[in-house]
Amino acid sequence: MKHNFGAGPCILPQEVFQQAAAAVLDFNGLSILEVSHRHKDFVAVMDEAIDLVKKALNVPEGYSVAFLQGGATLGFTIVALNMMRENKKAGYINTGTWASGAIKEAKKVGVDVNVFASSEDKKFSYIPKDYKIPTDVDYIHFTSNNTIYGTQFQEFPKTDLPLVCDMSSDIFSKEINVADFDIIYAGAQKNLGPAGATLFIVKDSILGKSTSPFMPTYLDLKQQVEKESMLNTPPVFSVYVAMLNLRNLIANGGVKAMEARNNAKAELLYNEIDANPAFIGTVAKEDRSKMNITFTLADESRAAEFDALWKGAGIVGLPGHRSNGGYRASMYNALPIESVQVLVDVMKAFGK
Ligand SMILES: Cc1ncc(COP(=O)(O)O)c(C=O)c1O
């Protein structure tokens, strides 16, 4: 048995893999891979996936859900184009590689970006707190979980300005108040489903208000919402598996139950990191991510020994991101606590 600590694409529930595999052979007499996206059986899948997102996150009235393509990376451009108003100014918090990517792409489409808070000075090892949110901007953007460096906002920025969040790596891991946001977006490939779909949760009142002189049809959230995510051929398989995974999430107690499980998993691993002198946690304790837990060895010369131990225990996906080094245990919703215990046991054995 493998214990998949990969950062994404990542583990999904085994039952979801089985159901998805069955539908590859027979969805409605046809394979899910060959069925028309306009067939009523797939339209029902899209409708259910959208409904389940709303149910799982208690999405209030006045918000729409859409499944697009291009990943969160195209999302960086989409949110900038759609939130651009008279000012063409936006405030961004820079907490790492993905936040920096969002800043870069917003600038490319003509947004004057004010990076009013950043943790770049300490290699993104903390979440900035002492900042003043600018008032002369069209919207505020932040990244709720820093997948690469292992930090996570424990409290979201408070502002009356439109708030946009890249929640790619912690959406569906804990309860959130959707009404605090104007756009939430996330690549599917962590807690939602396979790579291919990008989720958008959008406040309807922001649609159609862009001042961008450039707005390709596909990137216009108003058109995407109006066409119910069927403006062009959607990522059929990714949406189907996301729907299965959301059904599974809700059947297992929903986001609230998941949050309790994720807290228990994170506590188990952080306790070991703190108690075991062979390991060093790499980020500020109060900002630690519950999804991506980063650490290094106290003695780097023992890396080969540690690597042999965790690989021997069936663990995969533990090396840190190539830009950060060290180790990263990504513990998304579907990773069972038993897998975390296997890692903790390996760490204990290594520490002895
Ligand atoms: C927080 C965050 N934002 C954006 C991205 C980029 O996502 P995508 O590969 O879907 O474009 C990632 C990928 O891991 C991520 O973790």
Ligand as a Chemical Component Dictionary entry (heavy atoms), coordinates in Angstrom:
data_LIG
# 
_chem_comp.id                   LIG 
_chem_comp.type                 NON-POLYMER 
_chem_comp.pdbx_formal_charge   0 
_chem_comp.three_letter_code    LIG 
# 
loop_
_chem_comp_atom.comp_id 
_chem_comp_atom.atom_id 
_chem_comp_atom.alt_atom_id 
_chem_comp_atom.type_symbol 
_chem_comp_atom.charge 
_chem_comp_atom.model_Cartn_x 
_chem_comp_atom.model_Cartn_y 
_chem_comp_atom.model_Cartn_z 
_chem_comp_atom.pdbx_ordinal 
LIG C1 C1 C 0 -2.161 27.919 -4.286  1  
LIG C2 C2 C 0 -1.927 27.563 -5.728  2  
LIG N1 N1 N 0 -2.246 28.452 -6.672  3  
LIG C3 C3 C 0 -2.064 28.177 -7.972  4  
LIG C4 C4 C 0 -1.529 26.985 -8.378  5  
LIG C5 C5 C 0 -1.365 26.717 -9.842  6  
LIG O1 O1 O 0 -2.401 25.891 -10.194 7  
LIG P1 P1 P 0 -2.592 25.268 -11.644 8  
LIG O2 O2 O 0 -1.499 24.263 -11.812 9  
LIG O3 O3 O 0 -3.968 24.668 -11.553 10 
LIG O4 O4 O 0 -2.513 26.348 -12.638 11 
LIG C6 C6 C 0 -1.185 26.017 -7.426  12 
LIG C7 C7 C 0 -0.629 24.728 -7.846  13 
LIG O5 O5 O 0 -0.224 23.907 -7.059  14 
LIG C8 C8 C 0 -1.384 26.328 -6.071  15 
LIG O6 O6 O 0 -1.079 25.441 -5.112  16 
# 
loop_
_chem_comp_bond.comp_id 
_chem_comp_bond.atom_id_1 
_chem_comp_bond.atom_id_2 
_chem_comp_bond.value_order 
_chem_comp_bond.pdbx_ordinal 
LIG C1 C2 SING 1  
LIG C2 N1 SING 2  
LIG C2 C8 DOUB 3  
LIG N1 C3 DOUB 4  
LIG C3 C4 SING 5  
LIG C4 C5 SING 6  
LIG C4 C6 DOUB 7  
LIG C5 O1 SING 8  
LIG O1 P1 SING 9  
LIG P1 O2 DOUB 10 
LIG P1 O3 SING 11 
LIG P1 O4 SING 12 
LIG C6 C7 SING 13 
LIG C6 C8 SING 14 
LIG C7 O5 DOUB 15 
LIG C8 O6 SING 16 
# 
